[in-house]
Amino acid sequence: MAGPTTDLSKLRELLHSVIVEVEVAIDTATYPDWTETKDTLLRAIELVRKLERDQTWSKLSRKN
């Protein structure tokens, strides 16, 4: 299982790729492949949810 640091690094990679793709689209006055962009953003959201869930469980575990 990946640790929080690994998950945060993966999140950075996912978001960076989307930002670069959008910046290139702006610079070239074209549109990115929205299917790929949406899929990447969905993976990023799933990762954020996992990080949030892990953080919540971590807090609950420390209280017990």
Long-range contacts (C-beta under 8 A, 24 or more apart in sequence): 4-51, 4-54, 4-55, 7-47, 7-50, 7-51, 7-54, 8-51, 10-47, 11-44, 11-47, 11-48, 11-51, 14-40, 14-41, 14-43, 14-44, 14-47, 15-44, 18-44
